[in-house]
Amino acid sequence: MGAIPVSPGDRSSPPRPAVDPWAAALGNASLLGAGYLLMGRRKLALGTGAVTIVLLVLLAQVVRTTWFEGVVLLWWAGLIAHGGRLAGGAPTGERGRQRLIGLGTALLVLLAAGYLRFDATRVEQHAAAAHRRGDCAQALSILEGLWAGHHVADAPLTARAEDGGAACRLLVTAGRQATTDRLLAARTLETYRAHPGALWQGAAGRRADLFLAQAANELTTALTGDTEALDTAFGHLSQALEASTGQEPKVGQTLDGFLDALPTKDACATKTITDWLAERPSGGGVLDRAADVVPKVAPAAIVDCGDDLAADKEWKQAKAQYEQLLDQYPKDDLAARAEKGRKRAGLQIELANVRKLLKGGGTPKYCTRPAPYHGAAPYRGKGPHRAMVFGRKDHKARLPKSWLAKDPADAVLVICAGESKDGAAVRTCPYLSAHAPGGYANVTFRKQKVPVRVYELRTGKRVGPNSVQISGSSCPRRIHYTYYGYDLGPPLDMSVTSRKSDIRAAYASLIKP
């Protein structure tokens, strides 16, 4: 029999594997086209992979900017979304396996990218520190640790690092011409572009420009509150003025750029800068204009720094800021706000100290070393004045909760109670006793005398009596006592039997006077 020809319309491509949308999206998050490969779309994976490579090459070598990083991120997000939409779904039994493949591929790439960004930052910081010390040889050696992976993971940062490397190479070259040039910090690549003729100036002019460039770098660092960098920057500005005549306009422009950036978003960093500027000795030159900005910027920075520290509950440091404003700018419009902040910080410092003294079991240190908390209510009026009771848990447990405070912020009194002793006599009663002379013994029942030290929390001073006496019932029909050796009869004195109401009545004389 002859073969039956198959028409082109009867031919069909093999069906593509069913893929879970989440698995496809996760696979594409790797930027490797893993989601498309799961769906059997190899051509699409190769095409998008080529685009990804082009974008990454441009990012690492050509357009090394933050905005182009955003373009790459948009492409990445688009691949994720497209992979998720293109997948048609997978049987339940396959979803878990596919998602694990997609997730594993994505995590591998994302973790690698994250590590490379972290490592690039570490290398750049170490190189910048060496650069700041003037050790360009070490800085260049450190920067050799950057490779293509770092450029892809954090292109803007590595571009800045290479700018510093270029500056260091210029410094090393200049150092071969004059020994003093080895102490110069290099200019940035942006400075070279702004002044393309600077490399062809005379030695003095070149040294001045190098000093200015380094000063600009240090001033940028100084905006974080780094006074070491600030001191170094002003040193370089002074060196620029000394290196060549006619540098005042350039030095002034560099300094103005720094001063115009004040105040920074970090009030405490700004305050640190203005403190340094205020203490800098006057030299009678262009650099003295830095002192003019201090009274304009410092008051708000000092108070805002105090507020920031107060928000972080750094009360001692916050109080110091408010006091600085009141000392240095007592007539400033912010003085009232600073005074309010100082009082609040002072109260919080007192409260923290009182809490510390009241810590611990048994009798706390406060009972022998009282301290004031002026935020507490005064011990005046009928009360009840809420108290913190120590030393007698048995008594405290029988007092109304409305009389007690758990924290000194809510208390008026601190009561330190001691062990009970015999108090005033209430009644004497005879009891039959075979061992007592005459066949009976007289027993005197006495109140429980409790020594107390009562402190007004607001002042930390003692108030009220030195003891309270707790009443109770006396002369029961039968008494029980303990003896050792020979029984001589009942004791001559015994305490009354006190109930909850008796204990409350005794403490009421302190809490509800």
Buried (B, 14 or more C-beta within 10 A) or exposed (E): EEEEEEEEEEEEEEEEEBBBBBBBBBBBBBBBBBBBBBBBBEEBBEEBBEEBEEBBEBBBEEBBEEEBBEBBEEBBEEBBEBBBEBBEEBEEEBBEEBBEBBBEBBEEBEEEBEEBBEBBBEBBEBBBEBBBEBBBBBBBEBBEBBEEBBBBBBBBBBBBBBBBBBBBBBBBEBBEEEEEBBBBBBBBBEBBEEBEEBEEBEBEBBBBBBBBBBBBBBBBBBBEBBBEBBEBBBBBBBBBBEBBEEBEEBBBEBBBEBBEBBBBEBBBBBBBBBBBBBEBEEEEEBBEEBBEBBEEBBBBBBBBBBBBBBEEEBBEBBBBBBBBBBEBBEEBEBBEBBBEBBBBBBBBBBBBBBBEBBEEEEBBEBBEEBBBBBBBBEBEEEBBBBBBBBBBEEBBEBBEEEBBBEEBBEBBBBBBBBEBBBBEEBEBBEBEBEEBEEEBBEBBBBBBBBBBBBBBBBBBEBBBEEBBBBBBEBBEEEBEEEEEEEEEBBEEEBBBEBBEEBBBBBBBEBBBB
